Amino acid sequence: MVARREYEAVAKRDHVLLRLSPGLLDALKQWADDELRSTNAQIEYLLGDAVRRAGRGAKMDAAASASPKPVKPPKPAT
């Protein structure tokens, strides 16, 4: 179950239609699986990293610090 605070943070995101070649999408899916992320989270991570490396992340960093960070549920005891 998603906590209300997490849902509100996700609900404020913009939606973007992105066209990718099948080969690129397959590579991104595999990379996401390798890093235990969803494909969407992997694309967002890669784009955010590219923006920061290019020195264009001032607005992005300000927005990220203003929004609450999602909290992962605790892992079940084994």
BAVOSE-888619 format. One record per residue: x, y, z of N, C-alpha, C in turn; residue in one letter. Coordinates in steps of 0.02 Angstrom, whole numbers, plus 50000, padded with zeros to 5 digits. Example, Ala and Ser with C-alpha at 12.3 -4.5 7.8 and 13.67 -1.06 7.14 Angstrom:
50660	49716	50390	50615	49775	50390	50660	49835	50390	a
50642	49888	50354	50684	49947	50357	50645	50002	50394	s
END
This chain:
50042	49941	50000	50000	50000	50000	50045	50062	50000	m
50028	50111	49960	50067	50172	49954	50042	50222	50006	v
50088	50250	50045	50070	50300	50094	50044	50362	50059	a
49999	50398	50092	49970	50458	50062	50023	50509	50043	r
50073	50519	50085	50126	50567	50072	50164	50549	50008	r
50178	50484	50000	50213	50462	49940	50170	50473	49879	e
50106	50457	49884	50060	50464	49828	50056	50537	49806	y
50051	50583	49854	50046	50654	49838	50109	50678	49802	e
50167	50654	49823	50230	50674	49790	50232	50648	49719	a
50208	50588	49707	50208	50559	49640	50155	50594	49597	v
50098	50610	49626	50043	50640	49588	50062	50708	49560	a
50111	50743	49588	50130	50810	49565	50177	50807	49505	k
50197	50748	49483	50243	50742	49427	50208	50752	49361	r
50245	50780	49313	50217	50788	49245	50224	50723	49207	d
50180	50713	49159	50181	50654	49117	50209	50673	49048	h
50252	50630	49021	50284	50644	48957	50280	50581	48914	v
50259	50590	48852	50260	50535	48805	50330	50533	48774	l
50362	50475	48777	50430	50469	48752	50433	50412	48701	l
50456	50427	48642	50463	50376	48590	50534	50351	48590	r
50542	50285	48597	50608	50254	48598	50609	50197	48548	l
50668	50184	48520	50675	50127	48476	50669	50063	48518	s
50645	50009	48489	50639	49947	48527	50704	49924	48559	p
50760	49932	48523	50825	49912	48550	50845	49952	48611	g
50834	50019	48608	50850	50061	48665	50805	50045	48724	l
50741	50034	48712	50696	50017	48766	50716	49951	48799	l
50734	49901	48759	50756	49837	48786	50818	49846	48829	d
50865	49887	48806	50927	49899	48845	50911	49934	48910	a
50865	49983	48909	50845	50018	48970	50809	49972	49019	l
50766	49928	48992	50731	49880	49035	50781	49834	49070	k
50830	49810	49033	50880	49765	49061	50922	49801	49114	q
50942	49862	49100	50981	49902	49147	50940	49915	49210	w
50876	49931	49202	50832	49942	49259	50826	49878	49301	a
50818	49821	49269	50814	49758	49305	50879	49744	49343	d
50935	49758	49312	51000	49747	49344	51008	49790	49407	d
50978	49850	49407	50985	49896	49464	50923	49896	49508	e
50878	49848	49497	50817	49839	49537	50773	49902	49538	l
50766	49932	49479	50723	49990	49470	50670	49973	49418	r
50616	50013	49418	50569	50008	49362	50601	50043	49302	s
50576	50028	49243	50602	50060	49183	50593	50136	49188	t
50535	50158	49211	50522	50229	49219	50572	50261	49267	n
50584	50230	49324	50631	50257	49373	50702	50259	49344	a
50720	50210	49304	50786	50209	49273	50794	50267	49224	q
50743	50279	49183	50746	50334	49136	50751	50400	49173	i
50710	50408	49226	50712	50470	49265	50781	50479	49298	e
50809	50425	49324	50875	50428	49355	50928	50450	49303	y
50927	50419	49245	50977	50435	49193	50970	50507	49168	l
50909	50529	49158	50898	50598	49136	50920	50648	49189	l
50903	50634	49252	50923	50678	49307	50999	50681	49313	g
51032	50624	49306	51105	50622	49310	51136	50663	49252	d
51108	50656	49193	51134	50694	49135	51125	50769	49145	a
51068	50789	49173	51055	50860	49186	51104	50887	49237	v
51115	50850	49291	51163	50872	49343	51234	50877	49315	r
51255	50827	49276	51322	50827	49247	51333	50885	49199	r
51280	50906	49166	51284	50962	49119	51281	51029	49155	a
51272	51028	49221	51268	51090	49260	51203	51128	49250	g
51151	51092	49233	51087	51125	49220	51034	51104	49270	r
51055	51082	49329	51008	51054	49377	50987	51101	49433	g
51000	51166	49429	50983	51211	49485	50909	51209	49501	a
50866	51216	49451	50793	51214	49462	50772	51145	49485	k
50802	51093	49456	50785	51025	49474	50803	51011	49546	m
50862	51033	49568	50884	51021	49637	50840	51058	49686	d
50819	51119	49670	50775	51157	49714	50708	51123	49721	a
50681	51098	49666	50617	51063	49668	50622	50998	49706	a
50677	50962	49698	50686	50898	49732	50691	50908	49807	a
50724	50961	49829	50732	50972	49900	50667	50995	49932	s
50622	51025	49892	50558	51049	49918	50507	50993	49924	a
50513	50941	49884	50464	50886	49886	50488	50832	49934	s
50441	50799	49969	50461	50747	50016	50488	50686	49979	p
50536	50653	50009	50565	50593	49980	50520	50533	49997	k
50506	50489	49949	50467	50429	49965	50505	50385	50013	p
50468	50353	50056	50498	50309	50107	50484	50238	50087	v
50536	50197	50083	50527	50127	50066	50501	50089	50127	k
50455	50042	50117	50431	50002	50174	50487	49958	50200	p
50485	49942	50263	50538	49899	50291	50535	49829	50260	p
50593	49798	50254	50596	49730	50228	50570	49681	50280	k
50534	49630	50258	50509	49581	50306	50567	49541	50336	p
50560	49523	50398	50611	49483	50432	50613	49413	50402	a
50674	49388	50394	50681	49320	50365	50699	49271	50417	t
END
